[in-house]
Amino acid sequence: MLRSFASWLLLVVSVGAVSAQESVLQTYRVRQSTVLRDIPAGTQRVRWWIAIPQDDRYQEVTDFAVVAAPGVWSVAREAEHGNRFLYLDLAAPTASNLETVIDFTLRRRSVHVVIDPAKVGPITDSHRTLFAAELAPDAPHMAVTAQIRAIADAACGGETNVALQVSALIEHVARFADHYSKDATKPKCGIGAADDCLAHQGGCCTDLHSLFIALARARGIPARLQMGYRVQAKNAGKEVDPGYRCWAEYFVPGYGWVPTDIVEADAATDPARAQWLAGLTERRLWLNEGRELILNPRQDGPPVNTMIMGYAEIDGVPARVLPQGDTLPQLTRTIRCEDGETVTLKAAR
């Protein structure tokens, strides 16, 4: 269970001096293979969008190369968030399984944000206009319902400071809900929904972070979802399914967008636990932002809930990304990763 919010803030400030001044820059060399399976004989058209890494403020992608692809490919960006995907449009494929392989070098930096509540400003009308999408109360699976609003208000009480409210909400989610890696009775796969998290008191990382995002929005604090996967040291040099890992970002006036991985924070021990309430390790890879995506070129099906590894349509029918009962997914992904140089970076003074 997490400590009280005030205690956590004091811990971050007192033990976070190194985090505030240093970060770790880790280089990885990655081969990522994505497979689309069980394509029926006689299929006339396959459209396939593959999630690929991209640059952001914490990572840089270099030496990107498409090693193998079943046809002509292009890189496309969806309009709302600017996420980029590898796109293939295949006429009358003859194989039942298709594979696309990419190589890239990734430089990823850890981040630990030490927040002083006294330096945090209010959410203004300008913020509300600028971040309208990140405040949307009717987002699918993250809706601000009467129940969500009541939970958020009870967790925050009369607190008006944005940073203190956020920490109270993170504490509530971590105390109330468990990831399936911590409690094997919790659901492993799902659409990632705040309501599911409330019903089961936990689930996958998307369930927990969807609940947090809905609670933050209920208090008028912008919040959004990020998607990627972890690069674990124990898997170096092995071909593995990395699964996926999502995390949330919340907006703090005076500090900007702050990342949090509630699952990692709740699993860690002091003092690392406090760091991941407002930060991320370097051992992960970011793929894309947001959900309910309208892709480019536009897909035939409905908005895509999340781009865990990609999305495909077989004659207009979405391929399975998650298991459906005993039926396995049609999209799978493996990676082989080698660790490269590790550098400790001093913060500018």
C-alpha positions, -999 to 999 in steps of 0.1 A, spaced: 0 0 0 13 35 -8 19 60 19 -1 91 24 4 116 -4 22 142 18 46 115 29 54 106 -6 61 142 -16 85 146 13 102 113 3 106 124 -33 121 158 -23 144 143 4 157 113 -15 153 126 -50 183 148 -52 201 123 -74 170 118 -95 167 156 -99 203 159 -111 209 127 -130 192 104 -154 203 72 -172 206 71 -210 205 35 -222 211 24 -258 194 -6 -272 196 -25 -305 163 -41 -313 149 -64 -339 111 -65 -338 90 -91 -356 52 -87 -360 32 -115 -375 -4 -116 -388 -17 -151 -387 -47 -172 -399 -55 -152 -431 -83 -172 -448 -77 -186 -482 -93 -164 -509 -87 -132 -490 -88 -103 -514 -72 -75 -494 -52 -71 -462 -45 -37 -447 -20 -37 -419 -8 -9 -396 22 -18 -374 32 1 -343 68 13 -345 89 34 -322 93 71 -327 111 100 -312 98 119 -282 114 139 -254 127 108 -236 138 86 -265 155 88 -299 152 62 -327 181 58 -351 192 33 -378 155 24 -385 153 -3 -412 126 -25 -426 144 -59 -429 115 -79 -442 79 -71 -454 54 -90 -474 48 -62 -498 53 -25 -505 53 -5 -472 51 31 -462 52 51 -430 19 69 -422 9 92 -394 -25 95 -379 -37 131 -376 -48 136 -340 -16 126 -321 10 123 -349 16 87 -341 35 69 -369 29 34 -382 43 11 -408 15 6 -433 10 -23 -458 -18 -28 -483 -17 -63 -498 -39 -75 -526 -49 -112 -526 -22 -126 -503 -14 -162 -509 2 -170 -475 -19 -176 -444 8 -160 -422 26 -127 -429 56 -113 -411 72 -79 -410 106 -74 -394 122 -41 -384 156 -32 -369 164 0 -350 186 16 -324 169 32 -295 183 56 -269 160 59 -240 164 82 -210 150 77 -175 130 106 -161 122 115 -125 102 147 -119 106 163 -85 75 184 -79 73 212 -53 36 218 -47 43 254 -37 55 260 -73 25 245 -90 -1 269 -106 -38 263 -112 -54 249 -143 -65 279 -163 -91 285 -190 -62 285 -215 -52 250 -203 -87 238 -206 -89 250 -242 -55 237 -252 -60 203 -235 -97 198 -243 -91 163 -256 -72 153 -225 -100 166 -204 -128 150 -224 -154 136 -199 -170 112 -224 -139 93 -237 -148 56 -242 -136 34 -214 -124 65 -194 -157 83 -190 -163 107 -161 -194 90 -146 -212 100 -114 -194 72 -97 -160 83 -110 -166 119 -99 -177 108 -64 -145 86 -60 -123 115 -72 -139 140 -49 -137 116 -19 -100 110 -26 -91 147 -30 -114 162 -5 -111 200 -4 -76 200 -19 -71 224 -48 -34 220 -55 -30 201 -88 0 181 -77 -15 171 -43 -47 161 -60 -29 139 -86 -9 122 -59 -41 115 -39 -56 99 -70 -26 78 -77 -25 67 -41 -62 58 -43 -58 37 -75 -27 19 -62 -44 11 -29 -77 1 -44 -66 -19 -75 -39 -45 -82 -22 -54 -115 -25 -91 -124 12 -96 -118 6 -87 -82 -27 -106 -78 -31 -135 -102 -69 -135 -97 -72 -102 -116 -81 -102 -153 -51 -103 -177 -66 -92 -209 -94 -67 -217 -102 -35 -235 -87 -14 -207 -115 3 -189 -121 23 -158 -154 5 -151 -137 -29 -154 -110 -18 -130 -137 -7 -105 -156 -40 -110 -126 -63 -105 -105 -40 -83 -76 -43 -107 -67 -59 -140 -41 -50 -167 -21 -18 -168 -46 -2 -191 -74 -8 -167 -55 9 -138 -44 38 -159 -78 43 -175 -92 46 -139 -66 71 -130 -71 92 -162 -109 92 -156 -104 103 -120 -80 131 -129 -103 144 -156 -131 144 -130 -110 169 -111 -103 190 -142 -67 178 -145 -56 169 -181 -45 133 -184 -37 109 -213 -26 74 -221 8 63 -235 16 29 -250 48 9 -254 66 -21 -239 93 -28 -214 128 -38 -223 138 -61 -195 175 -68 -187 167 -104 -180 157 -109 -217 188 -94 -233 198 -114 -263 167 -136 -262 137 -136 -286 107 -129 -264 72 -116 -265 75 -83 -247 38 -80 -241 29 -43 -237 30 -17 -210 10 15 -209 14 44 -186 -3 77 -179 8 114 -182 -9 142 -162 -4 179 -167 10 200 -138 12 238 -144 48 249 -140 61 214 -148 43 203 -179 34 167 -187 45 143 -160 46 105 -166 35 79 -140 35 41 -141 12 31 -113 19 -6 -118 57 -1 -115 53 23 -86 31 -1 -66 55 -30 -72 86 -12 -63 102 -7 -28 114 25 -11 128 48 -23 123 37 -60 86 35 -54 83 72 -50 103 80 -81 79 61 -104 49 81 -92 63 109 -113 88 93 -136 98 63 -157 128 40 -159 149 39 -190 140 2 -196 110 8 -218 101 18 -253 74 43 -263 52 35 -293 22 58 -294 -2 81 -276 -40 81 -271 -68 57 -279 -99 54 -301 -76 62 -330 -86 71 -366 -57 57 -386 -41 70 -419 -52 57 -444 -85 55 -425 -95 20 -415 -128 5 -425 -137 -5 -389 -145 16 -359 -119 37 -340 -90 15 -327 -92 12 -289 -54 10 -284 -25 3 -307 -7 -23 -285 12 -38 -314 -8 -28 -345 -40 -33 -363 -51 -52 -394 -82 -57 -415 -87 -88 -435 -113 -79 -462 -125 -52 -439 -128 -73 -408 -105 -64 -378 -79 -91 -369 -78 -103 -333 -52 -85 -312 -63 -101 -279 -74 -137 -272 -111 -143 -276 -119 -172 -252 -98 -201 -264 -91 -184 -297 -56 -170 -300 -48 -136 -313 -40 -131 -350 -15 -104 -344 17 -113 -324 50 -96 -317 84 -107 -306 116 -87 -300 153 -95 -297 171 -68 -278 208 -62 -270 219 -36 -245 243 -10 -257 260 19 -239 248 31 -206 255 68 -197 246 87 -166 236 123 -175 240 152 -152 211 177 -152 219 212 -163 221 237 -134 
